[in-house]
Amino acid sequence: MIKSIKEHLSGFYPMCATDKWQVAYITYSDAYGDLKELKRHMTTDEVIIPVLGNATLYTYENDKVVCMELCKNVVYNIEKGTWHHLKISRDALLIVVEDSNITKQSTERMTIDANCRIYKTQS
């Protein structure tokens, strides 16, 4: 079955899934705005391919937040267990490939304050 990208949907939208992996797209929503929270998937890598607009990847490494501007049509692999956040422009479109069995229980979250200090870990 073929699905097309629906421009009216925002955020994370799965397009195709098997019992092992899924392909989704991301468009702008508040979840992909300013850095307020980092998350990490404990059971899967997450492959990101920016297609349109601008995207910044924030990671938490060695007790500091690191940011990287992502280039269009380049494949980025966010390894499992890596704290990360995507901030994208309102016109952005990103393709995501990851395990299809990802759950809230296998994803950890932590909140960041305005100075990029962690102040609360959420389960």
N, C-alpha and C positions, 0 to 999 in steps of 0.2 A: 504494500500500500504506500502511496506517495502522499506526503503532506507538504504543504507550502508554509512558509513563514508568515504568520498572521500579524500584521503590523499593529493591530489594535491591542494585542496582548502585551503586557509589560512584565518585566522580571524574568524569572526562570521558567521556561516552557519546554518540557520533554517532547521530542519529535518522533523518536523511534527507539524501541527498547527490545532487548532479548532477555533471556534469563541471566546473562552475564554482564552486559554493558548497555548503556543508553547514550543517545545523541540528543542534545537539547540546545536551545539558543537562549541567550540573555539579551534583553533590551533594558533600557533605563527603568528603574523604579527606586523608591527611597532606600531599599536594601543595598543598592549599588551607588549610593551617594557618598557623602562625607564619611571619613573613617571614624566610626564609633565603636566598632566591634570587629574582632578577628575570629575566624573559625578554622577548625582543622578537621579533616576527615581521617578517621583512624583505620579505615578498611580499604581505601582506594586512592590512587593517584587521580588527578583531575587535569585533563588536557584542555587548554583554552586556545582558541584561534580567533583573534580579533579580525573582523571583516569590514566594519564601517565605524566611523566616529573615533573617539579617543578613549583609551583605557589605561589606568594606572593600577599596577599590582603592588599591594603593600604586604610585606612579610615581616615576621617577628623573628629576629635572629640575634643570638648573643646579647640578650636583654635590651635590644633596641629595635625600633621600627625602621625598615628599609623600604624605599619606594622605587619602582622602576616603570618607566613609560613603556607600554607594549606597542610593538610595530604591527601594522596590518599584515594579514596573510602569513604570519609566522606562528609556528606551533610552539606553545609553552607548556611544559609539564610541571604541575605543582605536585610534588611528591607527597604521599600519604604522611600524615603527622605534621605537616608544615602549617603553621599559623599563617592565615592570609585573609586579604580583603580586596575586592575589586571595586574601584571607583570608575564609573564610565560616564561619558557624555550622554546627553539626552537623545542624540541621533545614533548612538552606538548599537552595534549588533555583534555579538560574540557567539561562536559555536563552542560547545562543551561536550567532551566525551569522558565518561566515568562509569564505574560499576553501577549496574541497575539496582542493586540491593542496598544502596546507601540509605541510611535512616537517621532520624533525629538522635537516636541512641548512639550511633557510631560517629556523630559529629559533635565536637566540643566547641564551646564559644567562650570568649572572654571580652569584657568591655574595656574600652580605652578612654582615658580622660583627655581633655583638650591639649595636654602636654605630652600625649602619647605614652602615658604611664598606665599600666594595668591596675585597675582597682577592684575588679570583681571577676571571678571565674564562675561561669554558668554551666550547669550540666544539662 
